[in-house]
Amino acid sequence: MIVSVSLISCGGGWTEENKTDMKSTCGTLMKMSFTDEDAATICDCYIEGLVKKYPKADFTPEQNSAEIDACSADATKKKEEEAQLKLEQSLQKMEAGLDSAIKATEDVLEGEKK
């Protein structure tokens, strides 16, 4: 997932205000795809990573995207695993329903033979 959250910087470093603004923007964007909890985790990781790697706030758009992608990878994987599990559960329910319908049909046909 590529999300671009921009920071206008003169290379002077981070302020609490621009970190808060970026985290807020990140949260708004991440909540479109993730739970509030996952969005908060992603955005904390994102801001902490940028501040650590680019203390002068002099990162490029590509570096920005790479950081958000790295931070969202675990949440994306979790989301995919949850979707896979739901799909498997739905398929199992459908299979059980079909088995019941087949058994009922066989019982009716068997009853007609008698």
C-alpha positions in Angstrom: 0.0 0.0 0.0 1.4 3.3 -1.0 0.3 6.3 1.0 1.9 9.7 0.6 1.9 12.0 3.6 3.8 15.0 2.8 5.8 17.3 5.1 6.9 20.7 4.0 10.3 21.1 5.5 13.2 23.4 5.2 15.5 20.7 6.5 15.4 22.2 9.9 14.2 19.1 11.7 11.1 17.9 13.3 8.7 19.9 15.5 6.0 18.4 17.7 3.5 20.2 15.5 4.6 18.6 12.2 4.9 15.2 13.8 1.3 15.5 15.1 0.0 16.8 11.8 1.6 13.9 9.9 0.4 11.4 12.4 -3.1 12.8 12.1 -3.0 12.7 8.3 -1.6 9.2 8.4 -4.4 8.1 10.8 -7.1 9.5 8.6 -5.7 7.7 5.5 -4.9 4.4 7.3 -8.4 4.2 8.9 -9.8 3.9 5.3 -8.2 0.4 5.1 -7.4 -0.7 8.6 -9.0 -0.9 12.0 -8.4 2.2 14.3 -6.0 0.1 16.4 -4.0 -1.1 13.4 -4.0 2.4 11.9 -2.6 3.9 15.2 0.1 1.2 15.3 1.0 1.8 11.7 1.2 5.6 12.1 3.3 5.4 15.3 5.7 3.1 13.5 5.7 5.5 10.5 6.5 8.7 12.4 9.0 7.0 14.7 10.8 5.6 11.7 10.9 8.8 9.8 12.1 10.8 12.8 14.9 8.2 13.5 16.0 7.9 9.9 15.6 11.5 8.9 16.2 13.7 11.9 16.3 16.8 9.7 13.0 15.8 8.1 14.7 15.8 4.8 13.2 12.6 3.3 12.1 12.1 -0.3 8.6 11.0 -1.4 10.1 7.6 -2.2 11.6 7.3 1.3 8.2 8.4 2.8 6.4 5.7 0.8 8.9 3.1 1.7 8.5 3.9 5.4 4.7 3.7 5.4 4.8 0.5 3.3 7.2 -1.1 5.8 5.0 -0.1 8.7 1.8 -1.3 7.1 3.2 -4.6 5.9 2.3 -6.5 9.2 -1.2 -5.0 9.3 -1.8 -5.8 5.6 -0.6 -9.4 6.2 -2.9 -9.7 9.2 -5.9 -8.3 7.2 -5.2 -10.8 4.4 -5.0 -13.7 6.9 -8.3 -12.7 8.4 -9.9 -12.5 5.0 -8.5 -15.9 4.1 -9.9 -17.4 7.4 -13.3 -15.9 6.8 -13.4 -17.3 3.3 -12.4 -20.7 4.5 -15.1 -20.6 7.2 -17.7 -19.6 4.6 -16.7 -22.4 2.3 -16.9 -24.9 5.1 -20.4 -23.7 5.9 -21.4 -23.9 2.3 -20.0 -27.4 2.0 -21.9 -28.5 5.2 -25.1 -27.1 3.7 -24.5 -28.9 0.4 -23.8 -32.1 2.2 -27.1 -31.8 4.2 -29.0 -31.0 1.0 -27.5 -34.0 -0.8 -28.3 -36.3 2.2 -31.9 -35.0 2.3 -32.3 -35.6 -1.5 -30.8 -39.1 -1.1 -33.2 -39.8 1.7 -36.2 -38.7 -0.3 -35.1 -40.7 -3.3 -34.5 -43.7 -1.1 -38.0 -43.3 0.4 -39.6 -43.2 -3.1 -37.9 -46.5 -4.0 -39.7 -48.3 -1.1 
